[in-house]
Amino acid sequence: MTTKLDRLLAAFHTVLAGIDHALVSDFVSRIRWNMDARPLGARPLACLRHLDRAAEIAPSFAKPLATFLAEERGRFRWGQTYAEADLGKPFVDNYGWLEVFGARGHFINDTFAGGILILGPNLLYPDHHHIAEEIYVPLTGGTCWRKEDKDFAIRQAGEVIYHASNVSHAMQTGSDPLLALYLWHGGPLDQKSSVTGTISSGKA
């Protein structure tokens, strides 16, 4: 019998498999997709209110996953790395992630982590870095992304954004929320990122 978790993993895999990019293809080929499920209780967050808009604006390649997440939002364990003391209540109320697989995800994987990030509209995720290398694939467009000391640049849905180990990066959403797929590898999969920027800095 196919469960909601099976559908989540399958939809996540389908999006990745459809991205024509060498880095993504390499990650996909190295992930063992018949992962064992981890029993986790549901944990909704305030940021899930942005899923309806994200599903509305997602392009065709991402719409099945975005729509599934919007419809089934209350069934999964959503997480946050930061607390109000780190980045403030406005950020925490508009930020969250769903780890599909990894060290703490719905499916067990000690080598790779993969999941979904949500950022609400008009929100700065300040400069931060972590040991693991990271791939992002935005599932909605219009968000500005920055790497190291470069300027912010708008990235569209389906673009592949790569951050090597300990490379600083930041995101600034516009009038629409960001829904993005992420992959981590090569470092602690449950590491809290080191934030070097501030909420008031780095306007796009």
C-alpha positions as CSV (number, residue, x, y, z in Angstrom):
1,M,0.0,0.0,0.0
2,T,1.3,3.4,-0.9
3,T,1.5,5.8,2.0
4,K,1.6,9.6,2.2
5,L,5.3,9.3,3.0
6,D,5.9,7.1,-0.1
7,R,4.1,9.7,-2.2
8,L,6.2,12.5,-0.7
9,L,9.5,10.7,-1.4
10,A,8.3,9.8,-4.9
11,A,7.3,13.3,-5.8
12,F,10.6,14.7,-4.4
13,H,12.5,12.2,-6.5
14,T,10.5,13.0,-9.6
15,V,11.4,16.7,-9.4
16,L,15.0,15.9,-9.0
17,A,15.1,13.3,-11.8
18,G,13.6,15.9,-14.2
19,I,16.4,18.5,-13.6
20,D,18.9,18.4,-16.4
21,H,22.1,19.3,-14.6
22,A,25.2,17.3,-13.9
23,L,25.5,18.1,-10.2
24,V,21.9,17.1,-9.6
25,S,22.2,14.0,-11.7
26,D,25.3,13.0,-9.7
27,F,23.5,13.5,-6.4
28,V,20.5,11.5,-7.6
29,S,22.6,8.6,-8.8
30,R,24.4,8.3,-5.5
31,I,21.3,8.3,-3.3
32,R,19.8,5.0,-2.3
33,W,16.1,5.7,-2.8
34,N,14.7,2.6,-1.1
35,M,15.2,4.2,2.3
36,D,13.6,3.0,5.5
37,A,10.9,5.2,7.0
38,R,11.5,6.8,10.4
39,P,8.4,7.2,12.7
40,L,7.9,10.9,13.3
41,G,4.9,12.8,14.6
42,A,3.4,15.6,12.6
43,R,4.6,19.2,13.5
44,P,2.8,22.1,11.7
45,L,4.4,25.5,11.6
46,A,3.1,29.0,11.0
47,C,5.0,29.2,7.7
48,L,2.8,26.5,6.2
49,R,0.2,29.2,5.4
50,H,2.4,30.2,2.4
51,L,2.1,26.8,0.8
52,D,-1.2,27.6,-1.0
53,R,0.4,30.6,-2.8
54,A,3.5,28.5,-3.5
55,A,1.4,25.8,-5.1
56,E,-0.5,28.4,-7.1
57,I,2.6,29.9,-8.7
58,A,4.8,26.8,-9.0
59,P,5.6,25.9,-12.7
60,S,4.4,22.6,-14.2
61,F,7.5,20.6,-13.2
62,A,7.0,21.5,-9.5
63,K,3.3,21.8,-9.2
64,P,2.5,18.2,-8.3
65,L,5.0,18.3,-5.3
66,A,3.9,21.8,-4.3
67,T,0.2,20.9,-4.4
68,F,0.8,17.7,-2.5
69,L,2.6,19.6,0.2
70,A,-0.2,22.2,0.4
71,E,-2.9,19.5,0.7
72,E,-1.1,17.3,3.2
73,R,0.8,20.0,5.2
74,G,-0.5,18.8,8.5
75,R,0.8,15.2,8.1
76,F,4.5,15.9,8.2
77,R,7.1,17.0,10.7
78,W,8.2,20.5,9.8
79,G,11.3,21.9,11.5
80,Q,13.2,25.0,12.2
81,T,16.9,25.4,12.9
82,Y,16.6,28.8,14.5
83,A,14.6,30.3,17.4
84,E,13.3,33.8,18.0
85,A,16.4,34.5,19.9
86,D,18.5,33.9,16.8
87,L,16.7,35.8,14.1
88,G,13.5,37.2,15.6
89,K,9.8,36.3,15.6
90,P,9.0,37.7,12.1
91,F,11.6,35.4,10.6
92,V,10.6,32.3,12.6
93,D,6.9,32.8,11.8
94,N,7.8,32.8,8.1
95,Y,10.4,30.1,7.9
96,G,10.6,26.3,8.1
97,W,11.7,23.1,6.4
98,L,10.6,19.6,5.8
99,E,13.4,17.0,5.8
100,V,12.2,14.2,3.5
101,F,15.3,12.1,4.2
102,G,18.5,12.5,6.3
103,A,19.7,12.3,9.9
104,R,16.3,13.6,11.2
105,G,13.9,13.2,8.2
106,H,11.0,11.0,7.5
107,F,13.3,8.6,5.8
108,I,16.6,7.4,7.2
109,N,19.8,8.4,5.4
110,D,23.2,9.0,7.1
111,T,25.0,10.2,4.0
112,F,22.6,12.6,2.2
113,A,19.8,14.9,3.4
114,G,17.1,16.2,1.2
115,G,14.1,18.4,1.9
116,I,11.9,21.4,1.3
117,L,12.5,25.0,2.5
118,I,9.8,27.6,2.9
119,L,10.4,31.3,3.2
120,G,7.5,33.8,3.4
121,P,7.3,37.0,1.3
122,N,9.6,40.0,1.9
123,L,11.9,38.0,4.1
124,L,15.7,38.0,4.3
125,Y,17.5,34.8,5.2
126,P,20.8,36.4,6.2
127,D,24.3,35.3,5.2
128,H,25.0,31.9,6.7
129,H,27.2,28.8,6.0
130,H,27.7,25.2,6.9
131,I,30.1,22.4,6.4
132,A,27.9,20.3,4.1
133,E,27.9,21.1,0.4
134,E,24.4,22.1,-0.8
135,I,22.2,22.2,-3.8
136,Y,19.1,24.2,-4.0
137,V,16.4,24.0,-6.7
138,P,13.8,26.8,-6.3
139,L,10.3,25.5,-7.0
140,T,9.0,29.1,-7.1
141,G,10.7,32.1,-8.8
142,G,11.3,35.7,-7.9
143,T,13.6,35.2,-4.9
144,C,17.0,36.9,-4.9
145,W,20.0,34.8,-3.9
146,R,23.6,35.8,-3.0
147,K,26.8,33.9,-2.6
148,E,29.8,35.2,-0.7
149,D,30.4,38.9,-1.5
150,K,28.5,38.9,-4.8
151,D,25.4,41.0,-5.4
152,F,21.9,39.5,-5.0
153,A,20.4,38.1,-8.2
154,I,16.9,36.9,-9.0
155,R,16.8,33.1,-9.6
156,Q,13.9,31.4,-11.4
157,A,12.2,28.2,-10.6
158,G,14.2,25.2,-11.8
159,E,17.6,26.9,-11.6
160,V,20.3,24.9,-9.8
161,I,22.1,26.8,-7.1
162,Y,25.2,25.2,-5.6
163,H,27.0,26.1,-2.4
164,A,30.4,24.4,-1.7
165,S,31.4,23.6,1.9
166,N,31.4,26.7,4.1
167,V,30.5,29.1,1.3
168,S,28.4,32.0,2.7
169,H,25.0,32.5,1.1
170,A,21.8,34.5,1.6
171,M,18.2,34.7,0.2
172,Q,15.8,37.6,0.0
173,T,12.2,36.9,-1.1
174,G,10.0,39.3,-2.9
175,S,6.2,39.6,-2.9
176,D,5.8,35.8,-3.2
177,P,7.1,33.1,-0.9
178,L,10.0,30.8,-1.7
179,L,9.5,27.1,-1.9
180,A,12.8,25.3,-2.7
181,L,14.2,21.8,-2.7
182,Y,17.5,21.2,-1.1
183,L,20.2,18.5,-0.9
184,W,23.1,18.3,1.6
185,H,26.1,16.0,1.5
186,G,29.6,15.9,2.9
187,G,29.2,17.3,6.4
188,P,27.0,17.0,9.5
189,L,23.5,16.6,8.2
190,D,21.9,18.1,11.3
191,Q,24.3,21.0,11.7
192,K,22.9,24.4,12.7
193,S,24.3,26.9,10.1
194,S,26.6,29.7,11.3
195,V,24.8,33.0,10.6
196,T,27.2,35.9,9.9
197,G,24.7,38.4,8.5
198,T,21.8,40.2,10.2
199,I,18.1,40.5,9.3
200,S,18.5,44.2,8.6
201,S,21.5,43.8,6.2
202,G,21.9,42.8,2.6
203,K,18.8,44.3,1.0
204,A,18.3,43.2,-2.6
